[in-house]
Amino acid sequence: MNIFTRSGADAPEQARPEPDMSGSWLSVPEAVAYCEAQGLSRNIKTIRRWAQRSHARPENAEVLVHEQDTGNGFRYVIEKTSLDRKIAQEIAFDAMRAAADRVADTPAPVQVEPDTPGQAGHAVEPQFAAEEAKTGADTPAQTQTEPEPSVRKLEVISRDEGFLRDQISQKDVQIAELNEQMRRKDDHISAMLERDKETNVLIHRLQDAMSRTLGVLGPDAQTHRLHEGDSAESDDRTDRV
C-alpha cells in the first residue's frame, strides 16, 4: 500500500485538540462567584473578557478556556487551576497598585533651612513639622490677633459712608439733569406763548385792514357803534322828559 503525504495548502487543517474535561471547569457566572470567594471582586464582563482573549490567543492565554456546546449556542468554561493562577496574579497586581496610590498620596517632606551656614538642609517628617507648627502657633510672638469689634465696626461704617457718598453724588447728577430738562421745557413753552401772542396781534391787524378795505365793520367797531346808539337814544329820552 502506497502512502502519500500532502504539504502546504493541500495539507488538511489541524483541528484544535479537545481539552481534558475530567478536571474542574467553571462557567463564567461560577467563575465570578469563585473569584469573590477567593477575595477578588470581578464582574461577569471582566471574566468573559478573560475567556474571550484566552480562546482567541491560546499562546498568550490568561486562563485555560473551552467553548462548551449548549444546544442553542455555546458558553465559555474555565479550568479551575488556571483560574487560581489568574486570581493570584490579580490580587498581587491590586496590592501593588494600592501601594503605589498610598505613596502618591503621601505628602512630600518639608524642607527647612539649616540653623548655620555650614549645616546641610534636612527633611522633616510631616508629623514633626505639624508639631513644630502647632508649637510655634502657641507662642505669643506668632499669635495672630484679630481686630477688635470697634475697629471692625469703624471699617464697616467707613465702607457704608463711601457707598452713601457715591449714591448721593449720582442722585445730584440726576437732579441737575432733570432741572436742565425742566428749564428747557419752560423756555420752549415761553417761546410758544410769545408766538401765539404775535399771531393773535397779526390776525387782529389783518381783520382791521380787511374791514377798512371792504367797508365792513369789524366786531370791535360794531360793538362800539352799538354803544354809541344806546347812548344817543338815552339822551333823546332824557330831553323829551
C-alpha positions in Angstrom: 0.0 0.0 0.0 1.4 3.4 -1.0 1.2 6.2 1.4 1.0 9.8 0.0 1.7 12.8 2.1 0.4 16.3 1.4 2.0 19.5 2.5 1.3 23.3 2.2 -2.2 24.2 1.0 -3.1 20.6 0.3 -2.5 19.6 3.9 -5.7 19.3 6.0 -6.2 22.0 8.7 -5.1 20.7 12.1 -8.0 20.7 14.5 -7.6 22.2 17.9 -7.2 19.4 20.4 -10.1 18.9 22.7 -9.2 19.7 26.4 -9.4 17.2 29.1 -12.7 17.8 30.8 -12.0 15.5 33.7 -10.8 18.3 35.9 -12.9 21.1 37.5 -14.4 23.5 34.9 -16.4 26.6 35.8 -18.8 28.6 33.8 -18.4 32.4 33.7 -21.0 33.0 36.4 -19.5 30.3 38.6 -16.0 31.8 38.0 -17.3 35.2 39.2 -18.6 33.6 42.4 -15.4 31.6 42.9 -13.3 34.8 42.5 -15.4 36.6 45.0 -14.9 33.7 47.5 -11.1 33.9 47.0 -11.2 37.7 47.8 -11.1 39.0 44.3 -14.0 41.2 43.1 -14.5 41.0 39.4 -17.8 41.3 37.4 -19.1 38.9 34.8 -17.9 41.1 31.9 -14.3 41.0 33.1 -14.3 37.2 33.5 -15.9 36.9 30.0 -13.1 39.1 28.5 -10.5 36.8 30.1 -12.1 33.8 28.4 -12.5 35.5 25.0 -8.9 36.7 24.9 -7.6 33.3 26.1 -9.7 31.5 23.5 -8.7 33.8 20.7 -5.0 33.7 21.6 -4.2 30.4 23.2 -0.4 31.1 23.0 -0.9 34.0 25.4 -3.9 32.6 27.3 -4.6 34.1 30.7 -6.7 31.1 31.7 -7.4 27.7 30.2 -10.8 28.1 28.5 -13.0 26.0 26.3 -16.2 26.6 24.3 -18.9 24.2 25.5 -21.8 23.5 23.2 -25.2 24.2 24.9 -27.5 23.2 22.1 -28.6 26.7 21.4 -25.1 28.1 21.2 -22.0 27.8 23.3 -20.6 29.0 26.6 -17.1 29.5 27.9 -15.9 27.2 30.7 -12.7 28.0 32.6 -10.4 25.4 34.1 -10.2 26.0 37.9 -6.4 25.6 38.3 -5.7 28.2 35.7 -8.3 30.5 37.3 -6.5 30.1 40.6 -3.3 31.4 39.0 -5.1 34.3 37.4 -6.7 35.2 40.8 -3.3 35.2 42.5 -1.9 37.5 39.7 -4.8 39.9 40.0 -4.6 40.1 43.8 -0.8 40.8 43.6 -1.4 43.5 41.0 -4.2 45.1 43.1 -1.8 45.2 46.1 1.0 46.8 44.1 -1.4 49.4 42.7 -2.8 50.2 46.2 0.8 50.6 47.5 1.6 53.0 44.6 -1.5 55.0 45.3 -0.5 55.3 49.0 2.9 56.5 48.0 1.4 59.1 45.6 -0.9 60.4 48.3 1.9 60.8 50.9 2.9 64.4 51.2 6.4 65.4 50.4 8.8 66.1 53.3 9.1 69.7 54.4 12.5 71.2 53.7 13.7 73.6 56.5 16.7 75.9 56.2 19.7 75.0 58.3 20.4 76.9 61.5 24.1 77.5 60.5 25.5 78.2 57.1 27.6 75.0 57.2 24.7 72.8 58.2 23.1 70.9 55.4 19.3 71.1 54.9 17.4 68.1 56.1 13.9 66.8 55.6 11.5 67.0 58.5 8.8 64.3 58.8 5.2 65.6 58.4 4.3 64.7 62.0 7.3 66.6 63.5 6.6 69.6 61.1 2.9 69.6 62.3 4.0 69.6 65.9 6.5 72.4 65.3 3.9 74.5 63.5 1.4 73.9 66.4 4.1 74.9 69.0 5.0 78.0 67.0 1.4 79.0 66.7 1.0 78.8 70.5 3.9 81.3 71.1 2.8 84.9 71.7 5.1 86.3 69.0 3.4 84.3 66.2 -0.2 84.5 67.6 -2.4 86.3 65.1 -4.6 88.8 66.9 -8.0 89.6 65.4 -9.1 93.2 65.2 -11.2 94.5 67.9 -15.0 94.8 67.4 -14.8 98.6 67.5 -12.2 98.6 64.7 -14.3 96.3 62.6 -17.3 98.5 63.2 -15.4 101.5 62.1 -14.3 99.8 58.9 -17.9 98.8 58.1 -19.1 102.3 58.8 -16.4 103.8 56.6 -17.4 101.5 53.8 -21.1 102.3 54.2 -20.3 106.1 54.2 -18.3 105.7 51.0 -21.2 103.9 49.4 -23.7 106.5 50.5 -21.5 109.3 49.2 -21.4 107.6 45.8 -25.2 107.2 45.8 -25.7 110.9 46.7 -23.3 112.0 44.0 -25.2 110.0 41.4 -28.5 111.5 42.7 -27.2 115.0 42.5 -26.2 114.4 38.9 -29.6 113.1 38.1 -31.3 116.0 39.8 -29.2 118.5 37.8 -30.1 116.8 34.6 -33.8 116.9 35.5 -33.6 120.6 36.3 -31.9 121.3 33.0 -34.7 119.5 31.2 -37.3 121.5 33.0 -35.6 124.7 32.2 -35.5 123.8 28.5 -39.2 122.9 28.6 -40.0 126.3 30.3 -38.1 128.1 27.6 -39.9 126.2 24.9 -43.3 127.0 26.4 -42.5 130.7 26.8 -41.4 130.8 23.1 -44.7 129.1 22.1 -46.8 131.6 24.1 -44.9 134.5 22.6 -45.5 133.2 19.1 -49.2 132.7 19.9 -49.4 136.3 21.1 -47.7 137.6 17.9 -50.1 135.5 15.8 -53.1 137.0 17.6 -51.8 140.5 17.0 -51.2 139.9 13.3 -54.7 138.3 12.9 -56.3 141.3 14.6 -54.4 143.8 12.4 -55.4 141.8 9.3 -59.0 141.9 10.3 -58.9 145.6 10.8 -57.2 146.1 7.4 -59.8 144.0 5.6 -62.6 145.8 7.4 -61.4 149.2 6.2 -60.7 148.0 2.7 -64.2 146.3 2.3 -66.1 148.8 4.3 -67.2 146.2 6.7 -67.2 147.0 10.4 -65.3 144.6 12.4 -66.5 143.1 15.6 -65.0 145.9 17.7 -66.4 148.6 15.5 -69.8 147.1 15.6 -69.7 146.9 19.4 -68.5 150.5 19.6 -71.4 151.7 17.3 -74.0 149.8 19.4 -72.7 151.5 22.5 -72.9 154.9 20.7 -76.5 154.2 19.6 -77.6 153.3 23.0 -76.1 156.5 24.4 -77.9 158.6 21.8 -81.3 157.0 22.5 -80.9 157.5 26.2 -80.0 161.2 25.6 -83.2 161.7 23.4 -85.3 160.2 26.1 -83.9 162.5 28.7 -84.6 165.6 26.5 -88.2 164.5 26.0 -88.9 164.2 29.6 
